[in-house]
């Protein structure tokens, strides 16, 4: 009788532990779903008809509080062959996930270029604690690692594509295919131009405008079926002389890195900061607050 009683108690303990484990899993899943739903709700604000927006004067745009914009490149684990400088541009996978969780837990909501354009020109409302996430250079890990990570949080991003590398498989890095780029676009992310092969924008002359702007734009528009309106300067380097060339081609905003914005064309010198591979989530949080 005593043995049977012990057996029943043990079975009950196992059943209870199983129920607790299931409850914890369901709670975690419920929390993720609630977190994503909250982000989706915040981001589904009334969309402005940007085609009817009149560009504000530079003084008005410069007076508005800057929206934090992060610039990422590779998201993968470091390799022995990665140098000290290279690691600055490579955020390890778990660190990236932790950074995104920090943003979500801190109440940040991602915005896209239409929202930024409306805000800068008209003062249109943005979600609470807006932030823009941008990814340069077409690396495939942006599809395989970044995309599912952001999707769990209800986040969207801007992907600046360098067209020379589309579909390439390299010794150190693979690049996104046309199909992956199209899928990102179809899922509500924004695809922007990042030139043909990353040539320094400050050195463009003659046929460079066709090779680095016109042809890449046409290719990306064929892939996505959407007009290219956003441009990111290679290395973040720009000059005032080249801005009219961007305007002629229908670009409405261009993104540099962390230097001062142009006093005449702030929409074409929008600031971003590189999210360093050396930064912890806490360091990233501090950098956002100190930079914008």
GUKE-642432 format. One record per residue: x, z, y of N, C-alpha, C, O in turn; chain; residue number from 1. Coordinates in steps of 0.1 Angstrom, whole numbers, plus 5000, padded with zeros to 4 digits. Layout:
<nodes>
NODE  n.c1  n.c3  n.c2  ca.c1  ca.c3  ca.c2  c.c1  c.c3  c.c2  o.c1  o.c3  o.c2  ch    i
NODE     X     Z     Y      X      Z      Y     X     Z     Y     X     Z     Y   A  NUM
...
</nodes>
This chain:
<nodes>
NODE  n.c1  n.c3  n.c2  ca.c1  ca.c3  ca.c2  c.c1  c.c3  c.c2  o.c1  o.c3  o.c2  ch    i
NODE  5008  5000  4988   5000   5000   5000  5009  5000  5013  5006  4993  5022   A    1
NODE  5019  5008  5012   5028   5009   5024  5035  4996  5026  5037  4991  5037   A    2
NODE  5039  4989  5015   5046   4976   5015  5037  4966  5022  5041  4958  5030   A    3
NODE  5024  4966  5017   5014   4956   5022  5012  4958  5037  5011  4949  5045   A    4
NODE  5012  4971  5041   5010   4974   5055  5021  4969  5064  5019  4964  5075   A    5
NODE  5034  4971  5059   5046   4966   5066  5045  4951  5067  5049  4945  5077   A    6
NODE  5041  4944  5056   5040   4930   5056  5030  4925  5067  5033  4915  5074   A    7
NODE  5019  4932  5068   5008   4928   5077  5014  4930  5092  5011  4921  5100   A    8
NODE  5021  4941  5094   5026   4943   5107  5037  4933  5111  5037  4928  5122   A    9
NODE  5045  4929  5101   5056   4919   5104  5049  4906  5107  5054  4899  5116   A   10
NODE  5039  4902  5099   5032   4889   5102  5026  4889  5116  5026  4879  5123   A   11
NODE  5020  4901  5119   5014   4902   5132  5024  4900  5143  5021  4894  5154   A   12
NODE  5036  4906  5141   5046   4905   5152  5051  4891  5154  5053  4886  5165   A   13
NODE  5052  4884  5142   5056   4870   5143  5046  4861  5150  5049  4853  5159   A   14
NODE  5033  4864  5147   5022   4857   5153  5022  4859  5168  5020  4850  5176   A   15
NODE  5024  4872  5172   5024   4876   5186  5035  4869  5193  5034  4864  5205   A   16
NODE  5047  4869  5187   5059   4863   5193  5056  4848  5195  5060  4842  5206   A   17
NODE  5050  4842  5185   5047   4828   5186  5037  4825  5197  5039  4815  5205   A   18
NODE  5027  4834  5199   5017   4832   5210  5024  4834  5223  5021  4826  5233   A   19
NODE  5033  4843  5224   5040   4846   5237  5048  4834  5241  5049  4830  5252   A   20
NODE  5056  4828  5231   5064   4817   5233  5056  4805  5238  5060  4798  5247   A   21
NODE  5044  4803  5231   5036   4792   5235  5030  4794  5249  5029  4784  5256   A   22
NODE  5027  4807  5252   5022   4810   5265  5032  4807  5276  5029  4802  5287   A   23
NODE  5045  4811  5273   5055   4808   5283  5058  4794  5285  5060  4789  5296   A   24
NODE  5057  4786  5274   5059   4771   5275  5048  4765  5283  5050  4757  5292   A   25
NODE  5035  4769  5280   5024   4764   5288  5024  4768  5302  5021  4760  5311   A   26
NODE  5029  4780  5305   5030   4785   5319  5041  4776  5327  5039  4772  5338   A   27
NODE  5052  4774  5320   5063   4766   5326  5058  4752  5329  5060  4746  5339   A   28
NODE  5050  4746  5319   5045   4732   5320  5035  4732  5332  5034  4723  5339   A   29
NODE  5026  4743  5332   5016   4744   5343  5023  4744  5356  5018  4738  5366   A   30
NODE  5034  4752  5357   5041   4754   5370  5046  4740  5374  5045  4737  5386   A   31
NODE  5052  4732  5365   5058   4719   5368  5047  4710  5374  5049  4703  5383   A   32
NODE  5035  4710  5367   5024   4702   5371  5019  4706  5384  5016  4697  5393   A   33
NODE  5018  4719  5387   5013   4724   5400  5023  4720  5411  5019  4716  5422   A   34
NODE  5036  4721  5408   5046   4718   5418  5045  4703  5421  5046  4699  5433   A   35
NODE  5044  4694  5411   5043   4680   5413  5030  4676  5421  5031  4668  5430   A   36
NODE  5019  4683  5417   5006   4680   5424  5007  4684  5438  5001  4677  5447   A   37
NODE  5014  4695  5441   5015   4700   5455  5023  4690  5463  5019  4687  5475   A   38
NODE  5034  4685  5458   5042   4675   5465  5035  4662  5467  5035  4656  5478   A   39
NODE  5027  4658  5457   5019   4646   5458  5009  4647  5469  5007  4638  5477   A   40
NODE  5002  4659  5470   4992   4661   5480  4998  4661  5494  4993  4655  5503   A   41
NODE  5010  4667  5496   5016   4667   5509  5020  4653  5513  5019  4650  5525   A   42
NODE  5025  4645  5503   5030   4632   5507  5019  4621  5509  5021  4611  5515   A   43
NODE  5007  4625  5504   4996   4615   5506  4988  4617  5519  4976  4620  5519   A   44
NODE  4996  4617  5530   4990   4618   5543  4985  4604  5547  4990  4594  5542   A   45
NODE  4976  4603  5557   4971   4590   5561  4982  4581  5565  4990  4585  5573   A   46
NODE  4983  4569  5559   4994   4560   5562  4992  4553  5575  4981  4548  5578   A   47
NODE  5002  4553  5583   5001   4546   5596  5002  4531  5593  5010  4526  5585   A   48
NODE  4995  4523  5601   4997   4508   5601  5009  4505  5609  5008  4502  5621   A   49
NODE  5020  4505  5603   5033   4503   5610  5034  4489  5616  5042  4488  5626   A   50
NODE  5026  4480  5612   5027   4466   5618  5022  4466  5632  5025  4457  5640   A   51
NODE  5014  4476  5636   5008   4477   5649  5016  4487  5658  5012  4489  5670   A   52
NODE  5026  4493  5653   5034   4503   5661  5043  4496  5671  5051  4487  5667   A   53
NODE  5042  4500  5683   5051   4495   5694  5063  4504  5694  5062  4516  5694   A   54
NODE  5075  4498  5694   5088   4506   5694  5089  4513  5707  5088  4508  5718   A   55
NODE  5091  4526  5705   5093   4535   5717  5106  4533  5724  5115  4527  5718   A   56
NODE  5108  4538  5736   5121   4537   5743  5131  4546  5736  5127  4556  5730   A   57
NODE  5143  4543  5738   5154   4550   5731  5154  4565  5734  5156  4574  5726   A   58
NODE  5151  4568  5747   5151   4582   5751  5140  4590  5743  5143  4602  5739   A   59
NODE  5129  4585  5741   5118   4591   5734  5122  4594  5720  5120  4605  5714   A   60
NODE  5128  4584  5713   5132   4585   5699  5143  4595  5698  5142  4603  5689   A   61
NODE  5153  4595  5707   5164   4605   5706  5159  4619  5708  5166  4628  5704   A   62
NODE  5148  4621  5716   5143   4634   5719  5136  4640  5707  5135  4653  5706   A   63
NODE  5132  4633  5697   5125   4638   5686  5135  4645  5676  5146  4640  5674   A   64
NODE  5130  4656  5670   5139   4663   5660  5142  4654  5649  5133  4647  5643   A   65
NODE  5155  4653  5645   5159   4645   5634  5154  4650  5621  5153  4662  5618   A   66
NODE  5150  4640  5613   5146   4644   5599  5158  4644  5590  5166  4634  5591   A   67
NODE  5160  4654  5582   5172   4654   5573  5171  4642  5563  5161  4639  5557   A   68
NODE  5182  4635  5562   5183   4624   5553  5196  4625  5544  5207  4626  5550   A   69
NODE  5194  4626  5531   5206   4628   5522  5210  4614  5516  5201  4606  5513   A   70
NODE  5223  4612  5515   5228   4600   5509  5236  4604  5496  5245  4612  5496   A   71
NODE  5231  4598  5485   5237   4600   5472  5243  4587  5467  5239  4576  5471   A   72
NODE  5253  4588  5458   5258   4576   5452  5257  4577  5436  5246  4575  5431   A   73
NODE  5267  4582  5429   5266   4583   5415  5261  4597  5411  5265  4607  5417   A   74
NODE  5252  4598  5401   5248   4610   5395  5251  4610  5381  5244  4605  5372   A   75
NODE  5263  4616  5377   5268   4617   5364  5278  4628  5363  5282  4633  5373   A   76
NODE  5282  4631  5351   5292   4642   5349  5306  4636  5352  5309  4625  5350   A   77
NODE  5314  4645  5358   5328   4641   5361  5336  4637  5349  5334  4643  5338   A   78
NODE  5345  4628  5350   5354   4624   5340  5368  4627  5343  5371  4629  5355   A   79
NODE  5377  4628  5334   5391   4631   5337  5398  4621  5346  5407  4624  5353   A   80
NODE  5392  4609  5346   5398   4598   5354  5393  4598  5369  5398  4591  5377   A   81
NODE  5383  4607  5372   5378   4608   5385  5387  4615  5394  5392  4626  5391   A   82
NODE  5391  4609  5405   5400   4616   5415  5393  4626  5424  5380  4627  5423   A   83
NODE  5401  4633  5432   5395   4643   5441  5385  4637  5451  5375  4643  5453   A   84
NODE  5389  4626  5456   5380   4619   5466  5368  4613  5459  5357  4615  5464   A   85
NODE  5370  4607  5447   5359   4602   5440  5348  4612  5437  5336  4609  5437   A   86
NODE  5352  4624  5433   5342   4634   5430  5333  4638  5441  5322  4644  5439   A   87
NODE  5337  4635  5453   5329   4638   5465  5316  4630  5465  5306  4634  5470   A   88
NODE  5317  4618  5458   5306   4609   5458  5299  4609  5444  5290  4601  5441   A   89
NODE  5303  4618  5435   5297   4619   5422  5291  4633  5420  5298  4643  5419   A   90
NODE  5278  4634  5420   5271   4647   5418  5268  4648  5403  5261  4639  5397   A   91
NODE  5273  4658  5397   5270   4660   5383  5256  4663  5380  5248  4668  5388   A   92
NODE  5252  4659  5368   5237   4658   5365  5230  4671  5367  5220  4672  5373   A   93
NODE  5235  4682  5361   5228   4695   5362  5228  4700  5377  5218  4705  5382   A   94
NODE  5239  4697  5384   5240   4701   5398  5229  4693  5406  5223  4699  5415   A   95
NODE  5228  4680  5403   5217   4672   5410  5204  4678  5407  5196  4680  5417   A   96
NODE  5201  4681  5395   5188   4687   5392  5185  4700  5399  5174  4703  5404   A   97
NODE  5196  4708  5399   5195   4721   5406  5193  4719  5421  5186  4726  5428   A   98
NODE  5200  4709  5427   5198   4706   5441  5183  4702  5444  5177  4706  5454   A   99
NODE  5178  4693  5436   5164   4689   5438  5154  4701  5436  5144  4701  5443   A  100
NODE  5157  4709  5426   5148   4721   5425  5149  4730  5437  5139  4735  5441   A  101
NODE  5161  4731  5443   5163   4739   5455  5154  4734  5466  5148  4741  5473   A  102
NODE  5154  4720  5468   5146   4714   5478  5132  4717  5476  5124  4720  5485   A  103
NODE  5127  4715  5463   5113   4717   5460  5109  4732  5462  5099  4735  5469   A  104
NODE  5117  4741  5457   5115   4755   5459  5115  4760  5474  5108  4769  5477   A  105
NODE  5123  4752  5482   5124   4756   5496  5113  4750  5504  5112  4752  5516   A  106
NODE  5104  4742  5498   5093   4736   5505  5095  4723  5511  5087  4719  5519   A  107
NODE  5106  4716  5507   5108   4703   5513  5099  4692  5507  5096  4693  5495   A  108
NODE  5094  4683  5515   5086   4672   5510  5093  4658  5514  5096  4656  5525   A  109
NODE  5094  4649  5504   5101   4637   5507  5092  4628  5515  5080  4627  5513   A  110
NODE  5098  4620  5524   5091   4610   5532  5098  4597  5529  5109  4596  5525   A  111
NODE  5091  4586  5533   5097   4572   5532  5098  4566  5545  5092  4571  5555   A  112
NODE  5104  4554  5546   5107   4548   5559  5094  4545  5568  5095  4547  5580   A  113
NODE  5083  4542  5562   5071   4540   5570  5067  4552  5578  5064  4552  5590   A  114
NODE  5068  4564  5571   5065   4576   5578  5075  4580  5589  5071  4584  5599   A  115
NODE  5088  4577  5586   5098   4580   5595  5097  4571  5608  5098  4576  5619   A  116
NODE  5094  4558  5605   5092   4549   5616  5080  4553  5625  5082  4552  5638   A  117
NODE  5069  4556  5619   5058   4561   5627  5061  4573  5635  5057  4574  5647   A  118
NODE  5068  4582  5629   5071   4595   5635  5080  4593  5647  5078  4598  5658   A  119
NODE  5091  4585  5645   5101   4583   5656  5095  4576  5668  5098  4578  5679   A  120
NODE  5086  4566  5665   5080   4558   5676  5068  4564  5682  5065  4562  5694   A  121
NODE  5059  4571  5675   5047   4575   5680  5045  4591  5679  5035  4596  5685   A  122
NODE  5054  4597  5672   5052   4612   5670  5042  4615  5659  5037  4626  5659   A  123
NODE  5039  4605  5651   5029   4607   5640  5033  4619  5631  5045  4622  5630   A  124
NODE  5023  4626  5626   5026   4639   5618  5033  4636  5605  5031  4625  5599   A  125
NODE  5042  4645  5601   5049   4644   5589  5045  4656  5580  5040  4666  5585   A  126
NODE  5048  4655  5567   5046   4667   5559  5054  4679  5564  5064  4677  5571   A  127
NODE  5051  4691  5559   5059   4702   5563  5073  4701  5557  5074  4696  5545   A  128
NODE  5084  4704  5564   5097   4703   5560  5100  4690  5554  5104  4689  5542   A  129
NODE  5099  4679  5562   5102   4665   5556  5117  4663  5553  5125  4669  5560   A  130
NODE  5120  4655  5543   5133   4651   5540  5133  4637  5534  5123  4634  5527   A  131
NODE  5143  4629  5536   5144   4616   5530  5156  4616  5520  5167  4620  5524   A  132
NODE  5154  4611  5508   5164   4610   5498  5168  4595  5497  5159  4587  5495   A  133
NODE  5181  4592  5499   5185   4578   5498  5197  4577  5487  5205  4586  5486   A  134
NODE  5197  4566  5480   5207   4564   5470  5213  4550  5472  5206  4540  5472   A  135
NODE  5226  4549  5473   5234   4537   5476  5240  4531  5464  5244  4538  5454   A  136
NODE  5242  4518  5464   5251   4511   5455  5246  4506  5441  5254  4500  5434   A  137
NODE  5233  4509  5438   5227   4502   5426  5231  4508  5413  5228  4503  5403   A  138
NODE  5238  4520  5413   5242   4526   5400  5230  4528  5391  5220  4533  5395   A  139
NODE  5232  4525  5378   5221   4527   5368  5216  4541  5367  5205  4544  5363   A  140
NODE  5226  4551  5369   5222   4565   5367  5211  4569  5377  5204  4579  5375   A  141
NODE  5209  4561  5388   5199   4563   5397  5185  4561  5391  5175  4566  5395   A  142
NODE  5185  4552  5381   5172   4549   5374  5171  4559  5362  5160  4564  5360   A  143
NODE  5181  4561  5354   5180   4568   5342  5180  4583  5344  5174  4591  5336   A  144
NODE  5187  4588  5354   5188   4603   5357  5180  4607  5369  5172  4616  5369   A  145
NODE  5182  4600  5380   5175   4603   5393  5160  4602  5392  5152  4611  5395   A  146
NODE  5156  4590  5388   5141   4587   5387  5133  4597  5380  5123  4602  5386   A  147
NODE  5136  4601  5367   5128   4611   5361  5129  4625  5367  5119  4632  5367   A  148
NODE  5140  4628  5373   5142   4641   5379  5132  4642  5391  5126  4652  5393   A  149
NODE  5132  4631  5400   5124   4631   5412  5109  4630  5408  5101  4637  5414   A  150
NODE  5106  4623  5397   5092   4621   5393  5086  4634  5389  5074  4637  5392   A  151
NODE  5093  4643  5383   5088   4656   5379  5084  4665  5391  5075  4673  5390   A  152
NODE  5090  4662  5402   5088   4670   5415  5078  4662  5424  5075  4668  5435   A  153
NODE  5074  4650  5420   5065   4643   5429  5073  4637  5441  5067  4634  5451   A  154
NODE  5086  4635  5439   5094   4630   5450  5096  4615  5449  5096  4609  5438   A  155
NODE  5097  4609  5461   5100   4594   5461  5113  4593  5470  5117  4602  5477   A  156
NODE  5120  4581  5468   5132   4579   5475  5134  4565  5479  5126  4556  5477   A  157
NODE  5145  4562  5486   5149   4549   5491  5162  4545  5484  5172  4553  5483   A  158
NODE  5162  4533  5478   5174   4529   5470  5180  4516  5478  5173  4506  5479   A  159
NODE  5192  4518  5482   5199   4507   5490  5207  4499  5480  5217  4504  5474   A  160
NODE  5203  4487  5478   5209   4478   5467  5220  4469  5472  5218  4462  5481   A  161
NODE  5231  4470  5465   5242   4460   5467  5240  4449  5456  5241  4452  5444   A  162
NODE  5237  4437  5461   5232   4427   5451  5242  4421  5442  5239  4416  5431   A  163
NODE  5255  4422  5445   5265   4416   5437  5266  4423  5423  5270  4416  5413   A  164
NODE  5262  4435  5423   5263   4443   5410  5251  4443  5402  5251  4449  5391   A  165
NODE  5240  4438  5406   5227   4438   5398  5229  4434  5384  5234  4422  5382   A  166
NODE  5226  4442  5374   5227   4438   5360  5241  4439  5354  5242  4436  5342   A  167
NODE  5251  4443  5362   5264   4443   5356  5267  4456  5348  5262  4467  5351   A  168
NODE  5275  4454  5338   5280   4465   5330  5295  4467  5332  5302  4457  5329   A  169
NODE  5299  4478  5338   5313   4479   5341  5321  4489  5333  5315  4495  5324   A  170
NODE  5334  4490  5335   5342   4498   5327  5339  4513  5330  5339  4522  5321   A  171
NODE  5336  4516  5343   5334   4530   5347  5319  4533  5350  5315  4544  5350   A  172
NODE  5312  4522  5354   5298   4524   5358  5290  4512  5355  5294  4501  5356   A  173
NODE  5277  4514  5351   5268   4504   5349  5258  4503  5360  5257  4513  5368   A  174
NODE  5252  4492  5363   5243   4490   5374  5229  4486  5370  5227  4481  5359   A  175
NODE  5220  4489  5379   5206   4486   5376  5203  4471  5374  5209  4463  5380   A  176
NODE  5193  4468  5366   5189   4455   5363  5178  4451  5373  5173  4460  5380   A  177
NODE  5174  4438  5374   5163   4434   5382  5150  4441  5379  5143  4445  5387   A  178
NODE  5148  4443  5366   5136   4449   5361  5135  4464  5365  5124  4469  5368   A  179
NODE  5146  4471  5365   5147   4485   5369  5144  4486  5384  5137  4495  5388   A  180
NODE  5150  4477  5392   5148   4477   5406  5133  4475  5409  5127  4481  5418   A  181
NODE  5127  4465  5402   5113   4462   5404  5104  4474  5400  5095  4477  5407   A  182
NODE  5108  4481  5390   5100   4492   5385  5100  4503  5396  5090  4509  5399   A  183
NODE  5112  4506  5401   5113   4516   5412  5104  4513  5424  5097  4521  5429   A  184
NODE  5104  4500  5427   5096   4495   5439  5081  4497  5435  5073  4501  5443   A  185
NODE  5077  4492  5423   5063   4493   5419  5058  4507  5418  5046  4510  5420   A  186
NODE  5067  4517  5416   5063   4531   5414  5062  4538  5428  5060  4550  5428   A  187
NODE  5064  4531  5439   5062   4537   5452  5075  4541  5459  5074  4547  5470   A  188
NODE  5086  4538  5453   5099   4540   5460  5102  4528  5469  5095  4518  5468   A  189
NODE  5111  4529  5478   5114   4518   5488  5128  4513  5484  5138  4520  5482   A  190
NODE  5129  4499  5484   5141   4492   5481  5146  4487  5495  5139  4481  5502   A  191
NODE  5159  4490  5498   5165   4485   5510  5178  4477  5507  5183  4477  5496   A  192
NODE  5182  4470  5517   5194   4462   5516  5207  4469  5519  5208  4478  5528   A  193
NODE  5217  4467  5510   5230   4473   5512  5241  4462  5511  5252  4465  5506   A  194
NODE  5238  4450  5516   5247   4439   5516  5249  4433  5502  5243  4437  5492   A  195
NODE  5258  4422  5502   5261   4416   5489  5271  4424  5481  5269  4427  5470   A  196
NODE  5283  4426  5488   5294   4433   5480  5301  4444  5488  5312  4446  5487   A  197
NODE  5293  4450  5497   5298   4462   5504  5309  4459  5515  5317  4468  5518   A  198
NODE  5309  4447  5520   5319   4444   5530  5316  4452  5543  5305  4453  5547   A  199
NODE  5327  4456  5550   5326   4464   5562  5318  4456  5573  5322  4445  5577   A  200
NODE  5306  4461  5577   5297   4455   5586  5304  4452  5600  5301  4442  5606   A  201
NODE  5314  4460  5604   5321   4458   5616  5330  4445  5616  5334  4441  5627   A  202
NODE  5332  4439  5605   5341   4428   5604  5333  4415  5601  5339  4404  5599   A  203
NODE  5320  4415  5602   5312   4403   5600  5314  4392  5610  5314  4395  5622   A  204
NODE  5316  4380  5606   5317   4369   5615  5313  4356  5607  5314  4356  5595   A  205
NODE  5308  4346  5614   5305   4333   5608  5295  4334  5597  5284  4339  5599   A  206
NODE  5299  4330  5585   5290   4329   5573  5288  4343  5567  5280  4344  5558   A  207
NODE  5295  4353  5572   5292   4367   5566  5277  4371  5568  5272  4377  5559   A  208
NODE  5271  4367  5579   5257   4371   5581  5248  4365  5571  5238  4371  5567   A  209
NODE  5251  4353  5566   5243   4346   5556  5246  4353  5542  5237  4356  5535   A  210
NODE  5259  4355  5539   5263   4360   5526  5260  4375  5525  5255  4379  5514   A  211
NODE  5261  4383  5535   5259   4397   5534  5245  4402  5538  5241  4413  5534   A  212
NODE  5238  4394  5545   5224   4398   5549  5213  4388  5544  5204  4393  5537   A  213
NODE  5214  4375  5547   5204   4366   5543  5201  4365  5528  5190  4366  5524   A  214
NODE  5212  4362  5521   5211   4359   5507  5206  4372  5499  5198  4372  5491   A  215
NODE  5213  4384  5502   5208   4396   5496  5193  4399  5499  5186  4404  5490   A  216
NODE  5189  4397  5511   5175   4400   5515  5166  4391  5507  5156  4396  5502   A  217
NODE  5169  4378  5506   5160   4369   5498  5160  4373  5484  5149  4373  5478   A  218
NODE  5171  4377  5478   5171   4381   5464  5163  4394  5461  5155  4394  5452   A  219
NODE  5164  4404  5470   5156   4416   5468  5141  4414  5471  5133  4420  5464   A  220
NODE  5138  4405  5480   5124   4402   5482  5118  4394  5470  5106  4396  5467   A  221
NODE  5126  4386  5464   5121   4379   5452  5119  4389  5440  5110  4388  5432   A  222
NODE  5128  4399  5439   5127   4409   5428  5115  4418  5430  5107  4420  5421   A  223
NODE  5113  4423  5443   5103   4433   5445  5089  4427  5450  5079  4433  5448   A  224
NODE  5090  4415  5455   5078   4409   5461  5074  4416  5474  5063  4414  5479   A  225
NODE  5084  4423  5480   5081   4430   5493  5092  4426  5503  5103  4423  5500   A  226
NODE  5088  4427  5516   5097   4424   5527  5107  4435  5529  5104  4447  5528   A  227
NODE  5120  4431  5530   5130   4441   5533  5130  4445  5548  5132  4436  5556   A  228
NODE  5129  4458  5550   5129   4462   5564  5139  4473  5567  5142  4476  5579   A  229
NODE  5146  4478  5556   5156   4488   5558  5170  4484  5554  5171  4476  5544   A  230
NODE  5180  4488  5561   5194   4484   5558  5203  4496  5559  5201  4504  5568   A  231
NODE  5212  4497  5550   5222   4508   5551  5236  4501  5552  5240  4492  5545   A  232
NODE  5244  4506  5562   5257   4501   5565  5267  4505  5554  5267  4517  5551   A  233
NODE  5275  4496  5549   5285   4500   5539  5295  4509  5546  5299  4507  5557   A  234
NODE  5298  4520  5539   5307   4530   5544  5301  4538  5556  5308  4546  5562   A  235
NODE  5289  4534  5560   5283   4541   5571  5288  4535  5585  5285  4540  5595   A  236
NODE  5296  4524  5584   5303   4519   5596  5294  4508  5602  5289  4499  5596   A  237
NODE  5293  4509  5615   5285   4499   5623  5291  4496  5636  5300  4504  5641   A  238
NODE  5286  4486  5643   5290   4483   5657  5278  4478  5664  5269  4472  5658   A  239
NODE  5277  4480  5677   5266   4476   5685  5264  4461  5685  5253  4456  5686   A  240
NODE  5275  4454  5684   5274   4439   5685  5266  4433  5673  5261  4422  5674   A  241
NODE  5266  4440  5662   5259   4435   5650  5244  4438  5649  5237  4432  5641   A  242
NODE  5240  4448  5657   5226   4452   5657  5216  4441  5660  5206  4440  5653   A  243
NODE  5219  4432  5670   5210   4421   5672  5208  4412  5660  5197  4406  5658   A  244
NODE  5218  4411  5652   5218   4402   5640  5208  4409  5630  5201  4401  5623   A  245
NODE  5207  4422  5629   5198   4429   5620  5184  4427  5625  5174  4424  5618   A  246
NODE  5182  4428  5638   5169   4426   5644  5163  4412  5642  5151  4410  5639   A  247
NODE  5172  4402  5644   5168   4388   5642  5163  4386  5628  5154  4377  5626   A  248
NODE  5167  4393  5618   5164   4392   5605  5152  4400  5600  5149  4401  5588   A  249
NODE  5146  4407  5610   5134   4415   5607  5136  4429  5602  5126  4436  5599   A  250
NODE  5149  4434  5602   5151   4448   5599  5146  4456  5610  5147  4453  5622   A  251
NODE  5139  4468  5607   5134   4476   5617  5142  4489  5619  5141  4496  5629   A  252
NODE  5149  4493  5608   5158   4505   5609  5170  4503  5601  5170  4496  5590   A  253
NODE  5181  4509  5605   5194   4508   5598  5200  4522  5597  5199  4530  5607   A  254
NODE  5207  4525  5586   5211   4539   5584  5226  4539  5583  5233  4532  5575   A  255
NODE  5232  4548  5591   5247   4550   5590  5250  4563  5583  5242  4566  5573   A  256
NODE  5260  4570  5586   5263   4583   5580  5262  4593  5591  5251  4594  5598   A  257
NODE  5272  4601  5594   5269   4613   5602  5275  4612  5617  5276  4622  5624   A  258
NODE  5278  4600  5621   5283   4599   5635  5272  4599  5645  5260  4598  5641   A  259
NODE  5275  4599  5658   5265   4600   5668  5256  4587  5668  5261  4576  5666   A  260
NODE  5243  4589  5671   5234   4577   5672  5237  4569  5684  5241  4575  5695   A  261
NODE  5234  4556  5684   5236   4548   5696  5225  4551  5706  5213  4552  5702   A  262
NODE  5229  4552  5718   5219   4556   5729  5209  4545  5732  5199  4548  5738   A  263
NODE  5213  4533  5729   5204   4521   5731  5195  4518  5719  5184  4513  5721   A  264
NODE  5201  4519  5707   5194   4515   5695  5194  4526  5684  5201  4525  5674   A  265
NODE  5187  4537  5687   5188   4548   5677  5181  4545  5664  5184  4551  5654   A  266
NODE  5172  4535  5664   5165   4531   5651  5175  4524  5642  5173  4523  5630   A  267
NODE  5186  4519  5648   5195   4512   5640  5208  4520  5637  5218  4514  5633   A  268
NODE  5208  4532  5641   5219   4541   5638  5214  4555  5633  5218  4565  5638   A  269
NODE  5204  4555  5624   5198   4567   5619  5208  4574  5610  5215  4568  5602   A  270
NODE  5209  4587  5613   5220   4595   5606  5216  4600  5592  5204  4603  5589   A  271
NODE  5226  4600  5583   5224   4606   5570  5237  4614  5567  5247  4613  5574   A  272
NODE  5236  4624  5558   5248   4631   5553  5250  4628  5539  5240  4628  5531   A  273
NODE  5262  4627  5534   5265   4625   5520  5264  4639  5513  5270  4649  5518   A  274
NODE  5256  4639  5503   5255   4651   5494  5267  4651  5485  5268  4644  5475   A  275
NODE  5276  4660  5488   5289   4660   5481  5288  4665  5467  5280  4674  5464   A  276
NODE  5296  4660  5458   5296   4664   5444  5302  4678  5443  5300  4685  5433   A  277
NODE  5308  4683  5453   5314   4696   5453  5304  4707  5458  5307  4719  5457   A  278
NODE  5293  4703  5463   5283   4712   5469  5274  4718  5459  5268  4712  5450   A  279
NODE  5272  4731  5459   5262   4738   5452  5249  4736  5459  5249  4732  5471   A  280
NODE  5237  4739  5453   5225   4739   5460  5224  4747  5473  5219  4742  5483   A  281
NODE  5231  4758  5472   5231   4767   5484  5239  4760  5496  5235  4761  5507   A  282
NODE  5250  4754  5492   5258   4747   5502  5251  4736  5508  5251  4733  5520   A  283
NODE  5244  4728  5499   5236   4717   5504  5225  4722  5514  5223  4716  5524   A  284
NODE  5218  4733  5510   5208   4738   5519  5214  4742  5533  5207  4738  5543   A  285
NODE  5225  4748  5533   5231   4751   5546  5236  4739  5553  5234  4739  5566   A  286
NODE  5240  4729  5546   5245   4717   5553  5233  4709  5559  5234  4704  5570   A  287
NODE  5222  4709  5553   5210   4703   5558  5206  4710  5571  5203  4704  5581   A  288
NODE  5206  4723  5571   5202   4731   5583  5212  4730  5594  5208  4729  5606   A  289
NODE  5224  4728  5591   5235   4727   5602  5237  4713  5607  5242  4712  5618   A  290
NODE  5232  4703  5600   5235   4689   5603  5223  4683  5611  5225  4672  5617   A  291
NODE  5211  4688  5610   5199   4681   5615  5191  4691  5624  5181  4687  5630   A  292
</nodes>
